[in-house]
Amino acid sequence: MSTDTTPDAATTTQPLTERGDNRSQRPSSDAFRAFIAGGWGPRTGALPARRPSAEPAARRRAAIGALFPGERLVVPAGPLVVRSNDTDYRYRPHSAFAHLTGLGTDEEPDAVLVLHPLAEGDGDGTHEAVLYFRPRAGRDTEEFYADARYGELWVGERPSLEEVEAATGLRCAHIDALPDALAKDAGRGGVQLRVVPQADAAVEALVATARRGQEETEQADAALAEALSELRLVKDAYEVDQMRRAVAATAEGFAEMVRSLPRAVEHHRGERVLEGAFGARAREEGNGTGYDTIAAAGNHANTLHWIGNDGPVRPGDLVLIDAGVEVDSLYTADITRTLPVDGVFTQAQRKVYQAVLDAADAAFARAGTKGARFKDVHAAAMEVLADRLAQWGVLPGSAEESLAPEGQFHRRWMVHGTSHHLGIDVHDCAQARREMYLEAELVPGMVFTIEPGLYFRADDLTVPEELRGIGVRIEDDVLVTADGVENLSAALPRDPDDVETWMAGLR
């Protein structure tokens, strides 16, 4: 009997990159190729209508181009990301790409938007925008039936260059033309290139090759990312409409979770029942959830980013739910409600809940004040919470001492901020400068959250026993208007009596 364990030549010569196809038994005969290419009905010749997102996206491109005249700006959609082996995560394009093209959902992985600089007199504006992507292949190609990433029989019919041009108003070109387009007139002394960093490593490598000696490229790319982020600080009318749609769908999702509470109580992982109820609504009404849903019952509410959602939902407890629907345009809501599992708050729960609600109302009032700055919203909420905690005797001093920079004792029970900008990202505009974000005056079109909370962990010996294990957050989505602020999520009850009435009506 042979004891030779050396792999045979056929095994050792097959590259690892090709071994994933070993499970396939794809036909490759010429007869099959000819047969599969024929017998299909004609494609419709009608081009799609221009999307409502096209015009506002064009204005955004013009605004960003005006900041970088004479430079080539490269905005990748990003590639598919491997989840496990040869299985990818559901695709979502980079937010800057979606914002400047008006494309959303899972459209066009590996696409790249390039703003090419125009010479004076060559056209309107400072740049010509060109969208590079891989259009659908003909039915007579191997890609049609054999390519699991782009093939029509695998991922569905993909658009042609002409169809995307009609829908977006962008000039479109095949992705194979991208390297030459980036390199044209580039390099030291030529056209300067900027690329959105960390969006697509392969595109960044192409840009690096095209730059050929350009200096301070990291700073240049960071400045582009900063500008693209700050471009989203003030939403246009289209964006506000998308935010309203996301909030409305999210409110429906919260109602579904309340209806599912009885089943959640009976299930050993009741938090997952709530998460699943919301996730189903998010997929039905939009692209999905804008971030991982937090369904935190009991003491789990005191872990700020509790997304395991594997705990029970017990009668008598509160459940803190932080969830948002992302609509097809990729704009997302971000709402939190803290609900009594039984539909009625206990005295201790109501005490904490009312303190948080009062802090939120104070933040709303401050946000609606003429000349208010973003940081003032947080300060208003903290004043209320510090005062309430002092009244309860849990602070090591007065509320005034705690609010002083050298104090901040109240932050033990609320370590996060009260607000963040919201839009095409749940934490939108994250690369904006401090003076444009935290220090900025609130102006019409800004959309942000107001979300104070109090979190008393079960093992926190500094608070009365009746409060231990209670975590409350109330989060709403806010639009700054010419007259003040509008609570976009006001349809979801906030007052404790209203919450109880609403839950009773759903159950």
Residue pairs with C-beta under 8 A, 6 or more apart in sequence:
20 85
20 86
26 146
33 142
36 139
36 144
36 145
37 139
37 140
37 144
38 139
40 139
43 157
47 162
47 163
47 166
48 163
48 166
48 167
49 166
49 167
50 166
50 167
50 168
50 169
51 102
51 167
51 168
52 238
53 102
53 103
53 104
53 238
53 329
54 102
54 167
54 168
54 169
55 169
55 238
56 102
56 236
56 237
56 238
56 239
57 99
57 100
57 101
57 102
57 168
58 129
58 169
59 236
60 99
60 100
60 231
60 236
61 100
61 115
61 127
61 129
62 125
62 126
63 231
64 73
64 100
64 115
64 227
64 228
64 231
65 73
65 115
65 125
65 126
65 127
66 125
66 126
67 227
68 115
68 126
68 194
68 224
68 227
69 117
69 126
70 117
70 126
70 191
70 192
71 117
71 191
71 192
71 193
71 194
72 114
72 115
72 116
72 117
72 182
72 186
72 191
72 192
72 193
72 194
73 114
73 115
73 127
73 194
73 195
73 224
74 112
74 113
74 114
74 182
74 193
74 194
74 195
74 196
74 203
74 207
75 94
75 96
75 97
75 100
75 112
75 113
75 114
75 115
75 195
75 196
75 199
75 228
76 94
76 97
76 111
76 112
76 113
76 195
76 196
76 199
76 200
76 203
77 93
77 94
77 97
77 98
77 103
77 108
77 109
77 110
77 111
77 112
77 113
77 133
77 199
77 200
78 93
78 94
78 97
78 109
78 110
78 199
78 200
79 109
79 110
79 200
79 202
80 88
80 89
80 91
80 109
80 110
80 149
81 88
81 89
81 91
82 88
82 89
83 89
86 148
90 106
90 288
91 106
91 109
92 105
92 106
92 287
92 330
93 103
93 104
93 106
93 107
93 108
93 109
93 111
93 330
94 196
94 199
94 200
95 330
95 424
95 425
96 196
96 199
96 225
96 228
96 229
97 103
97 111
97 113
97 196
97 199
98 104
98 329
98 330
98 424
99 228
99 231
99 232
99 424
100 113
100 129
100 228
101 113
101 131
101 168
101 170
102 168
102 329
103 111
103 168
104 287
104 327
104 328
104 329
104 330
105 287
105 328
105 330
106 287
108 133
108 164
109 149
110 133
110 134
110 175
110 200
111 131
111 132
111 133
111 134
111 175
112 131
112 132
112 133
112 175
112 178
112 200
112 203
113 129
113 130
113 131
113 132
113 170
114 129
114 130
114 131
114 132
114 178
114 181
114 182
115 127
115 128
115 129
116 127
116 128
116 129
116 130
116 181
117 126
117 127
117 191
118 125
118 126
118 127
118 128
122 128
128 171
129 170
129 171
130 170
130 171
130 172
130 173
130 181
131 164
131 168
131 170
131 171
131 172
131 173
132 172
132 173
132 174
132 175
132 177
132 178
132 181
133 164
133 172
133 174
133 175
134 150
134 158
134 174
134 175
135 158
135 159
135 160
135 161
135 164
135 172
135 174
136 150
136 152
136 157
136 158
136 159
136 160
137 143
137 144
137 147
137 150
137 151
137 152
138 144
139 152
143 150
143 151
144 151
144 152
144 153
145 151
145 152
145 153
147 154
148 154
148 155
149 155
150 158
152 158
159 167
161 172
161 173
161 174
162 172
164 170
164 172
165 171
165 172
173 181
178 203
178 206
179 206
179 209
179 210
182 193
182 206
182 207
182 210
183 209
183 210
184 191
185 191
186 192
186 193
186 210
186 211
186 212
186 214
187 210
187 211
187 212
187 213
187 214
188 212
188 213
188 214
192 214
192 220
193 207
193 210
193 211
193 214
193 217
193 220
194 220
194 221
194 223
194 224
195 203
195 204
195 207
195 221
195 224
196 221
196 224
196 225
196 228
197 204
197 218
197 221
197 222
197 225
208 217
211 217
214 220
225 431
226 431
226 432
226 433
228 431
229 429
229 430
229 431
229 432
230 429
230 431
230 432
230 433
230 436
232 421
232 423
232 424
232 428
232 429
233 421
233 429
233 432
233 436
233 437
233 440
233 446
234 443
234 444
234 445
234 446
235 243
235 423
235 445
235 446
235 447
235 479
236 445
239 331
239 423
239 424
239 447
240 445
240 447
240 479
242 327
242 329
242 331
243 331
243 333
243 422
243 423
243 447
243 477
243 479
243 488
244 488
245 286
245 327
245 331
246 286
246 290
246 324
246 325
246 326
246 327
246 331
246 332
246 333
247 333
247 335
247 477
247 488
247 489
247 491
248 491
249 281
249 282
249 285
249 286
249 325
249 327
249 333
250 282
250 323
250 324
250 325
250 333
250 335
250 489
251 335
251 489
251 491
251 492
252 281
252 285
253 277
253 278
253 281
253 282
253 285
253 323
253 325
254 278
254 321
254 323
254 335
254 337
254 492
255 506
256 277
256 278
256 280
256 281
257 274
257 277
257 278
257 295
257 321
257 323
258 339
258 502
258 503
258 506
258 507
259 277
259 506
259 507
260 273
260 274
260 276
260 277
261 274
261 313
261 319
261 339
261 341
261 507
262 507
263 270
263 273
264 270
264 271
264 273
264 274
264 313
265 313
265 314
265 315
265 341
267 273
267 312
267 313
268 312
269 309
269 310
269 311
269 312
270 297
270 311
270 312
270 313
271 295
271 296
271 297
271 300
271 308
271 309
271 310
271 311
271 312
271 313
271 319
272 295
272 309
272 310
273 313
274 293
274 295
274 309
274 313
274 319
274 321
275 293
275 295
275 309
278 289
278 293
278 295
278 321
278 323
279 288
279 289
279 293
281 325
282 288
282 289
282 323
282 325
282 326
285 325
285 327
286 325
286 326
286 327
286 328
287 326
287 327
287 328
287 330
288 325
288 326
289 323
289 324
289 325
289 326
290 324
290 325
290 326
290 332
290 333
290 334
290 426
291 324
291 332
291 334
291 426
292 307
293 307
293 309
293 321
293 322
293 323
294 305
294 306
294 307
294 309
294 320
294 321
294 322
294 323
294 336
295 306
295 309
295 319
295 321
295 323
296 303
296 306
296 309
296 311
296 319
296 320
296 321
296 322
296 471
297 311
297 312
297 313
297 314
297 317
297 318
297 319
297 320
297 341
298 311
298 314
298 317
298 318
298 319
298 469
299 457
299 458
299 469
299 471
300 306
300 311
300 320
300 471
301 318
301 319
301 320
301 338
301 455
301 470
301 471
301 472
301 473
302 455
302 456
302 457
302 458
302 469
302 471
304 415
304 416
304 455
313 319
313 341
314 341
315 341
315 342
316 341
316 342
316 346
317 340
317 341
318 338
318 339
318 340
318 341
318 345
318 349
318 470
318 471
318 472
319 338
319 339
319 341
320 336
320 337
320 338
320 471
320 472
320 473
321 336
321 337
321 338
321 339
322 334
322 335
322 336
322 473
322 475
323 335
323 336
324 332
324 333
324 334
324 335
324 426
325 332
325 333
326 332
329 424
330 424
331 423
331 424
332 422
332 423
332 424
332 425
332 426
333 422
333 477
333 488
333 489
334 422
334 426
334 449
334 475
334 477
335 475
335 476
335 477
335 489
335 492
336 451
336 453
336 473
336 474
336 475
337 474
337 475
337 492
337 494
337 499
338 353
338 356
338 471
338 472
338 473
338 474
339 499
339 503
340 346
340 349
340 499
340 500
340 503
343 500
343 503
343 504
343 507
344 500
345 353
345 496
345 499
345 500
348 466
348 467
348 470
349 470
349 472
350 496
351 467
352 454
352 456
352 467
352 470
352 472
353 472
353 474
353 496
354 496
355 384
355 385
355 388
355 454
356 385
356 452
356 453
356 454
356 472
356 473
356 474
357 474
357 494
357 495
357 496
358 384
358 388
359 380
359 381
359 382
359 384
359 385
359 388
359 418
359 452
360 381
360 450
360 451
360 452
360 474
360 476
360 494
362 380
362 381
362 383
362 384
363 377
363 378
363 380
363 381
363 418
363 419
363 450
363 452
364 450
364 476
364 478
364 485
364 487
365 380
366 372
366 376
366 377
366 379
366 380
367 376
367 377
367 380
367 442
367 450
367 478
367 480
367 484
367 485
368 484
368 485
369 376
371 441
372 441
372 442
373 438
373 439
373 440
373 441
373 442
374 419
374 437
374 438
374 439
374 440
374 442
374 448
375 438
375 439
377 418
377 419
377 448
377 450
378 417
378 418
378 419
381 418
381 450
381 452
382 403
382 410
382 411
382 414
382 418
383 399
383 403
384 452
385 410
385 413
385 414
385 452
385 454
386 395
386 399
386 402
386 403
386 410
387 399
389 395
389 399
389 402
389 410
389 413
390 397
390 398
390 399
390 402
392 463
392 464
392 467
394 413
394 462
394 463
394 464
395 401
395 402
395 409
395 410
396 409
397 407
397 409
399 410
401 407
401 409
402 408
402 409
402 410
403 410
412 462
413 454
413 455
413 456
413 463
414 452
414 453
414 454
414 455
416 451
416 453
418 450
418 451
418 452
419 448
419 449
419 450
419 451
419 478
420 427
420 428
420 448
420 449
421 427
421 428
421 429
421 432
421 437
421 446
421 447
421 448
422 428
422 447
422 448
422 449
422 477
423 429
423 447
428 447
429 437
442 480
442 485
443 480
444 480
444 481
444 482
445 479
445 480
446 479
446 480
447 477
447 478
447 479
447 480
447 488
448 477
448 478
449 475
449 476
449 477
449 478
450 475
450 476
450 478
451 473
451 474
451 475
451 476
452 473
452 474
453 471
453 472
453 473
453 474
454 470
454 471
454 472
455 471
455 472
455 473
456 463
456 467
456 468
456 469
456 470
456 471
457 468
457 469
458 468
458 469
459 468
460 468
474 494
476 487
476 488
476 489
476 490
476 492
476 494
477 487
477 488
477 489
478 485
478 486
478 487
478 488
479 485
479 486
479 488
493 499
493 501
493 502
